[in-house]
Amino acid sequence: RAPKPPAKGKLTFHSDFECGNLASAEEIVSGCEWDLALRPDTNNPKYRVWFYFGVSNVRRKQVAIFNLTNFSKSKSLYRDGMTPLVRST
């Protein structure tokens, strides 16, 4: 028997594609906030300065907060109002 799919809104994270670098995702507030850890950069294992991963099983209009817990870029353009690229289908 096939396993039952997770309920809609129970996010599923994946980075099993070229350049995907998500190491782990831990739900810290049910259905709305996750701590994400990134794998080290390929040519410099000391740093984690970018991220690339996918999320599926999202409910329509669901708000999700992702905390990158080991992002090593302390001085970032995100402080100046830039935002990550998000693509939704």
C-alpha positions as a printed Julia matrix, in Angstrom:
89×3 Matrix{Float64}:
  0.0    0.0    0.0
  1.27   3.47  -0.91
  1.97   5.83   2.0
 -0.65   8.48   2.65
  0.46  11.9    1.31
  0.99  14.66   3.9
 -1.88  17.05   4.59
 -1.94  20.16   2.38
  0.15  22.86   4.06
  2.59  20.36   5.61
  5.56  21.62   3.61
  7.99  19.26   1.94
 11.51  20.56   1.29
 13.87  19.24  -1.38
 17.21  20.09  -2.92
 18.01  16.9   -4.78
 18.85  18.74  -8.0
 21.96  20.4   -9.44
 23.19  23.17  -7.1
 20.54  22.43  -4.45
 22.15  23.06  -1.06
 19.56  22.54   1.69
 20.93  20.24   4.41
 17.89  20.14   6.71
 14.56  21.76   7.54
 13.04  21.72  11.02
  9.49  22.93  11.66
  9.58  25.17  14.73
  6.06  26.65  14.62
  3.44  24.27  13.27
  2.6   25.07   9.66
  4.27  28.48   9.46
  7.95  28.66  10.52
 10.99  26.52   9.75
 14.7   26.6   10.63
 16.74  25.72   7.54
 20.4   24.64   7.5
 22.46  24.91   4.34
 25.22  22.62   3.08
 28.61  24.33   2.72
 29.62  25.91  -0.58
 31.35  23.41  -2.87
 34.69  25.18  -3.32
 34.85  26.76   0.13
 33.43  24.58   2.92
 33.86  27.41   5.42
 31.06  29.49   3.85
 27.35  29.33   3.06
 26.61  32.46   1.04
 23.74  31.35  -1.23
 20.77  29.03  -1.09
 18.76  27.02  -3.58
 15.99  24.59  -2.64
 12.39  23.73  -3.41
  9.25  23.59  -1.3
  6.09  21.72  -2.21
  2.69  20.86  -0.74
  1.91  24.51   0.0
 -1.66  25.61   0.77
 -3.05  28.51  -1.24
 -2.26  31.81   0.58
 -0.09  29.99   3.14
  2.46  32.23   4.85
  5.81  30.58   5.57
  8.81  31.96   7.46
 12.2   30.42   6.7
 15.11  31.11   9.08
 18.49  30.36   7.47
 20.31  29.31  10.63
 23.84  28.97   9.24
 23.91  31.57   6.44
 27.43  33.02   6.67
 26.94  36.31   4.89
 26.55  38.74   7.81
 26.69  41.87   5.63
 24.09  41.2    3.03
 22.03  43.15   0.51
 18.94  41.71   2.22
 19.49  44.37   4.9
 19.13  47.03   2.2
 15.73  45.8    1.03
 16.65  43.15  -1.52
 14.65  39.94  -1.32
 15.21  36.33  -2.45
 13.78  35.22  -5.77
 10.63  33.17  -5.24
  8.97  31.26  -8.04
  5.53  29.8   -7.54
  3.63  27.54  -9.91
